[in-house]
Amino acid sequence: MKNLCIILIVFITSINFSNAKIQDYNPNGKEEYIFDENNANAIANNGYMDLNKSTKPKSSVKLPYDKYKGMRSYIQKEIKGDPWIYYQLHLQNGENYYIWQLPSESEKVGGSLNRFITKYEVYKNLKGKISEISNIKLSNTIKVDKVLTEGDKIFSVVLSNGAKYFGNSLEDAQMLLSKITDENDKDEVLNILNTDDIFLSYDKIENTFFLTMDVNSPPISMFVKIIDGKELLLITRVLYTGKDWLFSKKFLIYQNDKKFIKSNIDFNREVKYGVKEYYHFKANNNYVDYIKSLTDTDDTLIRFYGENSYSDKTVDSKKINRMKKVIRLYEILEKYYK
């Protein structure tokens, strides 16, 4: 009986102590901040960082995401150091932590106190937008899974298939899909886009979609271009880079005795971090069939023929696989945009 009474006293005392800490939280008109559960940096690091236990050196701390997400706080006091300014952050659970800034940074915090902690008013204002985006369903099987924020902005949207969309690219995807009537085609497009370095972008001024794979990466890449919702192009870019000019007029693609040759062509040339010679061409059926015939397991060679010499560049199997995916995008979109 005596032990039971002791346990009850300890339990009641702990509850009272916890309640006292909660009651101690009183912003009294001060700006509140929140450990935003949608913060992209907090989710990526599985915790809230850029915090200190004290104003002393080597006192940084990382607060666990699951324990602190959604917790509110306010600045209890400001401590001026040299050259830092320390802000004592008082949390709803009664804990105190410190955030430091240079004086020049104090007016640049925008919608956040730091990369991890957001102004509570900004957080509330974003809630409606997050809810709206979260309810988007792009196909019968693919919907929005997460909406990540950074300060007062939507940072990215993650779909249920793992694809990530930044900026306005989700709206661009909705526009692109609006003409596609077959749900299976929608799924296939969505499972290619924004995965494996194949990205969607939209130029509003030119009313042009671009579906690209590492387009500036040598020695070869492909992209789909849709102009005014009706002109569909599948384009390949070959790119030679080196220290010296080759003055290319011809190139050859080679894998396992299979060859594709294009001759008597005019390469564009520029100097930027070395020399670049590049050429764009529209893919025809013969070229598409050739790319499809290449294996995804063997490396491929591109030989650039110059005036007095040639240069061999290797294309790894991953890039060949991405080129095939771009071709597949073109084949699907051809049903609706041509």
C-alpha positions as CSV (number, residue, x, y, z in Angstrom):
1,M,0.0,0.0,0.0
2,K,2.8,2.3,0.9
3,N,4.6,1.7,-2.5
4,L,1.3,2.4,-4.3
5,C,1.0,5.7,-2.6
6,I,4.5,6.6,-3.5
7,I,3.9,5.7,-7.1
8,L,0.7,7.9,-7.2
9,I,2.5,10.8,-5.6
10,V,5.3,10.6,-8.2
11,F,2.8,10.3,-11.0
12,I,0.7,13.3,-9.8
13,T,3.8,15.3,-9.3
14,S,5.0,14.6,-12.9
15,I,1.7,15.6,-14.3
16,N,1.7,18.8,-12.3
17,F,5.2,19.5,-13.4
18,S,4.3,18.9,-17.0
19,N,1.2,21.1,-16.8
20,A,3.3,23.8,-15.2
21,K,5.7,23.8,-18.1
22,I,2.8,24.0,-20.6
23,Q,1.2,26.8,-18.6
24,D,4.6,28.6,-18.7
25,Y,4.2,29.0,-22.5
26,N,2.8,32.5,-22.9
27,P,3.7,34.4,-26.1
28,N,1.8,37.4,-24.8
29,G,1.5,39.0,-28.2
30,K,5.0,37.9,-29.4
31,E,5.4,36.4,-32.9
32,E,5.1,32.6,-32.8
33,Y,7.1,30.1,-34.7
34,I,6.3,26.4,-35.5
35,F,8.4,23.3,-36.1
36,D,6.6,22.7,-39.4
37,E,5.9,19.1,-40.1
38,N,6.0,19.8,-43.8
39,N,9.4,21.5,-43.8
40,A,11.5,19.9,-46.5
41,N,14.8,20.3,-44.6
42,A,13.4,18.8,-41.4
43,I,12.0,15.8,-43.3
44,A,15.3,15.3,-45.2
45,N,17.3,15.4,-42.0
46,N,14.7,13.6,-39.9
47,G,15.0,16.4,-37.4
48,Y,15.2,20.2,-36.7
49,M,18.7,21.6,-36.8
50,D,20.5,25.0,-36.6
51,L,19.7,25.1,-32.9
52,N,21.9,25.3,-29.8
53,K,21.5,24.3,-26.2
54,S,23.2,27.5,-25.0
55,T,25.2,30.4,-26.4
56,K,28.4,28.5,-25.8
57,P,30.4,27.0,-28.6
58,K,29.9,23.4,-29.6
59,S,26.3,23.3,-28.2
60,S,24.4,22.5,-31.4
61,V,21.6,20.1,-31.1
62,K,19.3,18.2,-33.5
63,L,15.7,17.8,-32.3
64,P,13.9,14.5,-33.4
65,Y,11.4,15.1,-36.1
66,D,8.6,12.9,-34.7
67,K,8.9,14.4,-31.2
68,Y,9.0,18.1,-32.2
69,K,6.9,18.3,-35.4
70,G,4.0,20.7,-35.0
71,M,5.4,22.3,-31.8
72,R,5.1,26.0,-31.4
73,S,7.5,28.5,-29.9
74,Y,8.4,32.1,-29.5
75,I,11.5,34.3,-29.0
76,Q,11.7,34.9,-25.2
77,K,14.7,37.2,-25.4
78,E,17.5,38.5,-27.6
79,I,21.2,38.2,-26.6
80,K,23.7,40.3,-28.5
81,G,27.1,38.8,-28.9
82,D,30.1,39.6,-31.1
83,P,29.4,39.3,-34.0
84,W,26.3,37.1,-33.5
85,I,22.8,37.8,-32.2
86,Y,21.4,34.9,-30.2
87,Y,17.6,34.4,-29.9
88,Q,16.3,32.3,-27.0
89,L,13.5,30.2,-28.3
90,H,10.9,29.1,-25.8
91,L,9.0,25.9,-26.7
92,Q,5.5,24.7,-25.7
93,N,7.0,21.9,-23.8
94,G,9.0,24.3,-21.6
95,E,12.4,23.7,-23.3
96,N,14.6,26.6,-24.4
97,Y,17.0,26.6,-27.4
98,Y,19.1,29.2,-29.1
99,I,19.3,30.4,-32.7
100,W,22.1,32.7,-33.8
101,Q,22.3,35.1,-36.7
102,L,24.5,37.8,-38.0
103,P,23.0,41.3,-37.6
104,S,22.9,41.5,-41.4
105,E,20.7,38.4,-41.6
106,S,18.1,39.5,-39.0
107,E,16.0,41.3,-41.7
108,K,16.2,38.4,-44.2
109,V,14.4,35.6,-42.4
110,G,11.3,36.0,-44.5
111,G,8.7,33.4,-43.6
112,S,11.1,31.5,-41.4
113,L,13.3,31.9,-38.3
114,N,15.8,29.6,-39.9
115,R,15.8,26.8,-42.5
116,F,13.7,24.6,-40.2
117,I,11.4,26.8,-38.2
118,T,8.5,28.8,-39.8
119,K,6.5,31.7,-38.7
120,Y,3.2,30.4,-37.3
121,E,1.1,32.9,-39.3
122,V,2.9,31.8,-42.5
123,Y,2.3,28.2,-41.6
124,K,-1.4,28.8,-41.2
125,N,-1.7,30.7,-44.4
126,L,0.0,27.8,-46.3
127,K,-2.3,25.2,-44.8
128,G,-5.1,25.9,-47.4
129,K,-2.7,25.6,-50.3
130,I,-1.2,22.4,-49.0
131,S,-4.7,20.9,-48.5
132,E,-5.6,22.0,-52.1
133,I,-2.5,20.4,-53.6
134,S,-2.9,17.2,-51.4
135,N,-6.3,16.5,-52.9
136,I,-4.9,16.5,-56.5
137,K,-5.3,13.2,-58.3
138,L,-3.4,13.0,-61.5
139,S,-4.7,9.5,-62.6
140,N,-6.8,6.7,-61.2
141,T,-3.7,5.3,-59.4
142,I,-1.3,8.2,-58.9
143,K,-2.0,11.0,-56.5
144,V,-0.2,13.5,-54.3
145,D,1.6,11.9,-51.4
146,K,3.5,14.8,-49.7
147,V,3.6,18.6,-50.0
148,L,6.9,20.0,-48.7
149,T,7.5,23.6,-47.7
150,E,10.4,25.9,-47.2
151,G,9.6,29.1,-45.3
152,D,6.6,30.8,-47.0
153,K,6.7,28.7,-50.2
154,I,5.8,25.3,-51.4
155,F,9.2,23.6,-52.0
156,S,8.2,20.4,-53.7
157,V,5.4,17.9,-54.3
158,V,6.0,14.2,-54.0
159,L,3.6,11.8,-55.9
160,S,2.6,8.4,-54.7
161,N,5.0,6.9,-57.3
162,G,7.9,8.8,-55.8
163,A,8.3,11.4,-58.5
164,K,9.2,14.9,-57.2
165,Y,7.8,18.1,-58.7
166,F,9.4,21.6,-58.0
167,G,8.0,25.1,-58.5
168,N,5.1,25.1,-61.0
169,S,6.0,21.8,-62.6
170,L,3.0,19.9,-61.1
171,E,0.6,22.4,-62.7
172,D,2.6,21.8,-66.0
173,A,2.0,18.1,-65.6
174,Q,-1.7,18.6,-65.1
175,M,-1.8,20.7,-68.3
176,L,0.2,18.0,-70.2
177,L,-2.1,15.3,-69.0
178,S,-5.3,17.2,-69.8
179,K,-5.3,15.9,-73.4
180,I,-4.6,12.3,-72.4
181,T,-7.8,10.3,-72.1
182,D,-6.5,6.8,-71.5
183,E,-5.7,6.2,-67.8
184,N,-3.0,3.7,-68.6
185,D,-1.2,6.2,-70.8
186,K,-1.4,8.8,-67.9
187,D,0.1,6.3,-65.5
188,E,2.9,5.5,-67.9
189,V,3.8,9.1,-68.6
190,L,3.7,9.9,-64.8
191,N,5.9,6.9,-64.1
192,I,8.6,8.2,-66.5
193,L,8.5,12.0,-65.8
194,N,10.6,13.4,-63.0
195,T,12.2,10.0,-62.4
196,D,15.6,8.8,-63.7
197,D,16.6,12.4,-64.7
198,I,13.8,12.9,-67.2
199,F,12.0,16.2,-66.4
200,L,9.1,18.2,-67.6
201,S,9.1,22.0,-68.0
202,Y,6.8,24.5,-69.7
203,D,7.5,27.8,-71.4
204,K,4.4,29.9,-71.0
205,I,5.5,32.6,-73.4
206,E,6.3,30.2,-76.2
207,N,3.4,27.8,-75.2
208,T,5.9,24.9,-75.4
209,F,6.4,21.8,-73.3
210,F,9.9,20.2,-72.9
211,L,10.4,16.7,-71.7
212,T,14.1,16.4,-71.4
213,M,16.9,14.1,-70.2
214,D,20.2,15.7,-69.1
215,V,20.1,17.7,-72.3
216,N,23.4,19.5,-71.7
217,S,25.2,16.3,-70.8
218,P,27.7,14.9,-73.5
219,P,27.9,13.1,-75.7
220,I,24.2,12.5,-76.5
221,S,20.7,13.2,-75.2
222,M,17.1,13.4,-76.4
223,F,14.0,15.5,-75.6
224,V,10.4,15.8,-76.7
225,K,9.1,19.3,-77.6
226,I,5.4,20.2,-77.9
227,I,4.7,23.5,-79.6
228,D,1.3,25.2,-79.3
229,G,-0.3,21.9,-78.2
230,K,-0.1,20.4,-81.7
231,E,3.4,20.2,-83.1
232,L,5.3,17.3,-81.5
233,L,9.0,16.8,-82.1
234,L,11.5,14.2,-80.9
235,I,14.9,15.7,-81.0
236,T,18.4,14.3,-80.4
237,R,21.4,16.4,-79.4
238,V,25.0,15.1,-79.9
239,L,27.7,17.0,-78.1
240,Y,31.5,16.8,-78.4
241,T,33.5,18.4,-75.6
242,G,37.3,18.7,-75.4
243,K,40.3,21.0,-75.1
244,D,40.8,21.4,-78.8
245,W,38.5,22.0,-81.8
246,L,37.6,18.9,-83.8
247,F,35.5,20.7,-86.5
248,S,33.1,17.8,-86.7
249,K,31.2,17.1,-89.9
250,K,30.1,13.6,-89.1
251,F,29.3,11.2,-86.2
252,L,28.7,7.5,-85.8
253,I,26.9,5.6,-83.0
254,Y,28.2,2.1,-82.5
255,Q,27.2,-0.9,-80.4
256,N,27.8,-4.6,-81.0
257,D,28.4,-4.1,-84.8
258,K,25.2,-2.0,-85.1
259,K,25.9,1.5,-86.6
260,F,24.0,4.7,-87.2
261,I,25.9,7.4,-89.2
262,K,25.0,11.0,-90.0
263,S,27.4,12.8,-92.4
264,N,27.9,16.3,-94.0
265,I,26.3,18.2,-91.1
266,D,27.1,21.6,-89.7
267,F,27.9,21.6,-85.9
268,N,27.3,24.6,-83.8
269,R,30.4,25.7,-81.8
270,E,31.1,27.6,-78.6
271,V,33.8,28.1,-76.0
272,K,32.7,27.5,-72.4
273,Y,34.9,25.5,-70.0
274,G,36.6,24.1,-73.0
275,V,35.3,23.8,-76.5
276,K,31.9,22.4,-77.5
277,E,30.6,21.3,-80.8
278,Y,26.9,20.2,-80.9
279,Y,24.2,19.3,-83.4
280,H,20.4,18.8,-83.1
281,F,18.3,16.7,-85.4
282,K,14.7,15.5,-85.6
283,A,14.5,11.7,-85.1
284,N,13.0,9.7,-87.9
285,N,11.7,6.1,-87.8
286,N,15.0,4.6,-88.8
287,Y,16.9,6.4,-86.0
288,V,14.2,5.5,-83.4
289,D,14.3,1.8,-84.4
290,Y,18.1,1.9,-84.1
291,I,18.0,3.3,-80.6
292,K,15.4,0.8,-79.6
293,S,17.6,-2.0,-80.9
294,L,20.5,-1.1,-78.5
295,T,20.9,-3.2,-75.4
296,D,20.5,-1.6,-72.0
297,T,23.5,-3.6,-70.6
298,D,26.3,-2.8,-73.0
299,D,28.0,0.6,-73.4
300,T,27.7,2.4,-76.7
301,L,30.3,4.4,-78.5
302,I,29.9,7.7,-80.4
303,R,32.7,8.7,-82.8
304,F,32.9,12.4,-83.8
305,Y,34.8,12.8,-87.2
306,G,36.7,16.1,-87.6
307,E,38.7,17.6,-90.4
308,N,42.0,15.8,-89.4
309,S,41.1,13.4,-86.6
310,Y,38.3,11.8,-84.7
311,S,37.2,11.4,-81.0
312,D,35.5,8.5,-79.3
313,K,33.0,9.1,-76.5
314,T,31.3,6.4,-74.4
315,V,27.6,6.4,-73.6
316,D,26.7,4.2,-70.6
317,S,23.8,1.8,-70.6
318,K,21.8,4.0,-68.2
319,K,21.7,6.9,-70.7
320,I,20.6,4.5,-73.4
321,N,17.8,3.3,-71.2
322,R,16.7,7.0,-70.6
323,M,16.7,7.6,-74.3
324,K,14.3,4.7,-74.8
325,K,12.1,6.2,-72.1
326,V,12.0,9.5,-73.9
327,I,11.1,7.7,-77.1
328,R,8.3,6.0,-75.2
329,L,7.0,9.3,-74.0
330,Y,6.9,10.6,-77.6
331,E,5.0,7.5,-78.7
332,I,2.3,8.0,-76.1
333,L,2.0,11.7,-76.6
334,E,1.8,11.2,-80.4
335,K,-1.7,9.9,-79.9
336,Y,-2.9,13.1,-78.4
337,Y,-0.7,15.9,-79.7
338,K,-0.3,15.2,-83.4
